[in-house]
Amino acid sequence: MKHPPPPTRRQFLTATAATAGSMLLLGVSRKLHAAPSDGASTEHFFYRLGPAWPYIDSQRDNSAFGFGDGQIVLSEDSGKTWPHRAAFAEAENITFSCLLKNGNILFATRQQIFLSTDKLKSHRPIRVKDRDGSDYMPHTPVNPDHPGWYFHSLDGEHTWDVKGSEMLVWGNYCNVVGGPVPVNIYYSTDSGQTVKIAYSFGQNSRFQQKGAKPGTLLGDSKNPLICRHVHCVTYNPVENAFYACTGDIDRGEGKECHWLRGTYDAQADAWDWKVLLSVDSDSRFKSGGINFVDGKLYWISDANGPRVGPKHDRGIFTCAPADLANRDAHKLLFNPEFESANMLIQDGVMIASHCAPASTYANGIIYSPDMGKTWAQYDLKEFGPRSGCRFHRKNSDGWFRVDLRKRWIDFGEILFIKPKQ
């Protein structure tokens, strides 16, 4: 899938951002406040679009990685300048990137991962390793223009300090556009030098290539657990365990919404995964945005139909990890009333987004400055119908980075949000 050329629209939106928009604070309409040097603002945060070029795909501290016009680029001053550049013919097909603690850059196109260890002076392809140590080969697509998204993620944070070492773990959000692919959870323990599969989901008959040869179904033939894609993978340091949730719905082939808990044995380089629960689509457990703060579990619901009650089972919830399956132990912090699978928590700020096609907001942002004590919802409608996803932690200048996707998943713009507190 090609990213649409962005400059004219972004430049227009940036010029109009300071004067347009509206805010809903628990049902009360308020106007935005101008922020001369930061684009626009609400009562809680400043916000602005990313530059017309490059498309800033990821950030970490003062570093940012971007692409566009046949190039990959690196900034070391939070996107103010881009001194490190390299030609990359498949730049418009980049679907994933991650900046590692040691400065390595891992990035991926639709079917291939690459690693740079020298600030983009060079880069090389990385062959993913399967759980048995063999090379994991992407399938040959029936339609070469639709090879699928093997590495694209819906969440934005994928690295954690695990017992003193950095681990990179993520799952692919796929089978929406771009062609069918297998669904996997990937990991690296050596700053991207090797990437391996931590978990492979089964063969979902609803997401296979039309016209493929018999015996070429995508997915793990030995695993009965199927899903459409991974919504989120995150880490709880208190338990030394990873949690993952998937989507999407029961299409007659089995439930696709699951929560998994995985532990990693570094000495054996082995994973142990347990399925915590499997549910239908109208459930608080059809979710994303999993976060752990001081050992407590937080998540946001992506519940949709068909309804099993008078209302969808939606909201932002918290509980002790051991109480996940016990609904009576959940605390509802806020109900935005609309589907969402994206949320990030940092420094007491909780930030999430609406799924635009399912919301009355054009571009809904859900925000709490105080760990869920108070909440506001904003409609940044000047950017058009957009769904925020791939939330990145604040950079060195204090800005969160958010993908604004057209409708739900097609590439649009990059939004930066800076808390006022």
N, C-alpha and C positions, 0 to 999 in steps of 0.2 A: 504493500500500500504506500502510495506517495503522499507526503505531507503537502498540503496546499500552500502555494506561495503566499506569505503573510504580510509583506511590508505595508501596502496601502491601507489595509484594514487596521492594522496595529497602530500605524501612525495616526489614523483618524480617531481611534478609540483613546489613545493616549492624550490627544488634544482635547477630547470632550469629557474625559473621566472626572475632571475637577468640578464640573458643573451639573452632572447628571446623576441619577440614582435615587434610591429611597431606602428607608430602613424601617423594619418592623421590630419593635421592642416589646415582646409579650403582648402583641396586638395593638400597640400604640405607634402611629405613623410619625416619623420625624425626618427632617431634612439632613442631608450630609453637610459636613463642615469642610470648607476648602483648606487644603494644605499646600501652600505655594510651591514647595520644593519636593513634595512627595506624591504628587498626582491628585489624590483625593483622600478623604477620611470619613470615618463614622465616629461615633462617640467612643469606640473602643480601639480602633486601629486605623493606621494609614494603609492605603493600597495603591498599587500602580501596576501597569502592564510591563512585561519584559520588553527588551528592545526589539525592533523590527528584525534585526539580525545580530547575533545568531539565535537559534532556538535553544534556550538554556535548559538542558535536559536534566541536570543534577547539580547539587551544590553540597559543599561541606566546609564549614569554617570560612576561610577566605578564598577557597577554590571553587571554581565552577567549570563545568564541561558543557560545551554546546556544539551545534553543527548547523550546516546550511551551505548551499551553493557549492556542493562538492568538497567541503572541508569539514574537518573536526578541529575544535579549538579549545584552548584551556586558558582560564583567567586565574590569577593569583591575588586579585584585589576585589573580590566579590562582584565580578562582572563589569568593572569600570573599564578595563583594557583587556585585550586578548592577544598577548604577545606570542603564544605558542600555537602554531597552526600546522596542519598537514593535509595534503590532498587525500580524499577518501571518496571513491566513486559512488559508494552505496550510502552516502551520508543521509539522503532523504528517506532511507529505509531503516534507520536506527530506531529501535523500539525499547532499548534499555541501556542504562549506564549507571556506574557506581564509582565513587571516589573512595579509595581505600586509605587507611590511616597512614601507611608508609608512602603515600603519594602515587601509587599505582592507579591506573584508570582501566576499569573493565567496562566494555561496551559491547552491544550486540545489535546485529541486524535481525532480520526475521528468522534466520536459521543458523547463524554463525556468531560465535563470541570472539572478541579480540581483546588483547591486553597491551597496554603501553606502560613501560616502567621508567621512561625517560622524558616525561612531559611532552609526549607526542612526537619526539624526534623520530621514533620508530614505533611500530605496533606489529603484533603477530597474531595469527589465529590460534585459538585454544580449542582443542578437541575435548568435548565433554566425556567423562568416564562414567560408564554404567556401574551399577552396584556390584557387579562381578569383576570389575576392573577393565572390562573390554571397552573399546571405543563406542560411544553412543552416537549413531549416525542418524541424521535427520532423514525423513522419508523423501522419496522422489515424488513431487506433486504431479497429479494428473494435469492440472492447470498450472504451468510454471509461473503465472502471474499471481497465484494464490498459494504460496508455500506455507502459510500460517505464521503465527507469532509464537515461537518457541520460548522466548525469554522475557517478553513484555510483562510488566507488573502493574497491578492496580494500586498497591500501596507504595510508599516512597522510601521508607527506611528499612535497610536490609543488613546493616552491620552492627555487631554487638561485641562487647568485651566479655568473653567466656573464660573464666578462670585465668585471667591475665593475658589471653590471646584473642585477637580479633577473628570473628567468624562472620562470613557472608552467607546469608540464607534467604532464599526467596522462591516464590512459586509463580507460574505463568498464568496471567489472565488472558484467555484465548477463546477461540471458537465463537467469536462474535463477528469479526470481520477478518478478511485476509486469508481465509481458508482453514480447514480443520487441522488440528495438531494433537499430539498426546499431551496430557496434563502431568506435570512433574513439579517436585520441589527440588531445588538445586542448592549446593553449598560449596564453599571453599574455605580452607583453613590456612592457606599460604598466600594470602594477598592476591588471589586471582591467578596464580601460576598454574594451578589445576582446579578445574570445576567438575564436581561429581554430582550424581543423582542421589538425593537422600530418600526420596519416595516417588514411586510411579503409580498413578491411578490406572484403573482398568479400562477396558475397551467399551466405550459408550457408543452404541450403534447409531445414536442420533447425530453424532458428530464425526462422520467418516466421509472420505472422498467419494463423490459420485463417479462411477465408472472405474473404480480401482479394481485391480485384479484380485481374485479370491485369495484369501490367506494373507492379505496385507492390511488388516485392520490396525488402526493406530491405538496404542495403549498397551498396558501390561496384561497379557492374556491370562496370567496366573492370579490376578487380583480382581475379586468380584466387586470391589468398591469403585463406583464410577462417580464422576462429576463432570461439570462443563468446564470449570476453570477454578483457579485459586483466587480467593479474595484478599487474603492477608496471611502473612507469617510473622510472628514476633517472638520475643524471648523474655522469659521471667527469670532474672538472676537469683531470686530467692529460692526458687525450686531447681534452678539450673535445668530448665526445660523450655522447649519451643512449643508454641501453639499455632495451629493453622486452621482456617475456616475456608469452606468452598461454597460454590453455588452450582445449580441454580434452582431446579424444580424437578418434580417427579413427572417424567414424560411417558410413563408406562414401562420404563426399563429399570426403575428403581430410584430411590432417593439420591439426589445430587448434592444436597446440603449437609455437610459434615463438619464437626470439630474434631481435630486430631491433636494429640499431645505426643511430642517426640523428645527423647533424650539421646544424647550423643556421647559415645565412648571414644575419647580421643586416642587412647592407647590402641584400641582395636580398630579404629576408624570405622565404627559401625553405629547404626541407628536402631532405636527401638521405638516404634510408633504404636500408639493405642488410639482406637476410635472412641471418643468420649460420648458422642451422640450423633444421630442422623435424623433429620426432620424434613417436613414438607416446607413449602415456600412461604406460607403465612405463619411465620414464627420469628420470635426475637433471635433465634439461633441462625436464621438466614441473615448473615451479618458480615461485618468487616470492621476495620478500624480498631483492631485489638491493641490495647495498651496495658502495660503493667506499671503501676506507681506505688512504691513502698510495699510491694507484694500483693496489692489489690488488683483485681482484673476489671478492666473497663472495655466496653464495646458498644457499637451502634448497629441498629437493626436495619436490614434491607428487605424486611418482610413485604410480600405482595400476595396477590390472590392465588387461588380462590380463598375467600375468607372462611374461617372456621368459627367466627364469632361476629358480634355486631361491629367490632372495629378490628383493624389489623393489629397484630401484636408487635408494635413498634416502640422505639425509644432509645435513649442512651442509658445503659445499665451498668451497675457495678456490683461486685460480690467478691468473696474469697474464692480463689481458684478451685478449691475443693468443693465449693457449693455451686459450680456452674450448672449442673443438671437439676438443681433444686430451685424451681421458680420462686418458691416462697422465701428463699434467702436473697433474692435479687432486690436491689434498690433502684427504682426508676428515678434517674436524675432529671431527665427532661424528655418530652415527646415532641419532636419537630413536626409530626403528623405526616411526613413524607419519607419515601425510601432513601436510604443512604448506606453506603458501604465504605466510607472514608472518614477517618478521624485520626488526629494526632494530638498528643499531650506533651507539652514541654513547659517547664518553669511555672506550673500552675495554670497555664492557658490550655483550654480545650477548644480545638478548632475542627469543624467538620463541614460537610457540604450536602446539598440536595442532589438527587438524581433528576436532572432537568425534565426529561420526558414525563416523569411521574409527579411533578410538582407544579403548583400554581405560581411559584417563583420562576423567573427567567434564569437566575443564577444565584441560588440560595446559599448563603454562608451561615453556619451555626457557630455560635461563639460564647464561651464562658471565660472570664478573666480570673476566676477564683476556684478552680477545681469543682465546678458544678454547683456552686452555691447560687449564682445568678446566671441568667442566660439571655441572649439576644439573637434574633435572626435578621439577616440583612439580605436584601435583593439587589445585587450589583448588576442591574438589568441593562446598564449602558453597554455591556459587552455582548448582549444578545443571549439566546438560550445556551447555557453552558453548564456542564457538570464538573465540579472540582474533583480532582483525584491526584494521586502520587504526591502527597504532602511531604515536603522535606523540612527537616529541622532548621531552625534559624541559622543564617550565615553570620559571619563576624560583625556585620552591620545591623543585625537584629531582625532580618527579614525572613519569614517563612516563604518557601517557594511552592506553588501549586500549579498543576496542569489545569487549564480550562479546556475541556473537551466539548466539541460540538455534539449536541444531543447527549450521548453518553460516552462514546469512546473515540470518535474521529478527532484527529489532532486539530487544535485551534490555537490558543495563545498560552502564554505563561503569565501567571499573576503572582505578585509579591505582596505580602501582608506583614505589617510591622505593628506589634502591640504598642499601645500608648503608655501602658504602665511601666 
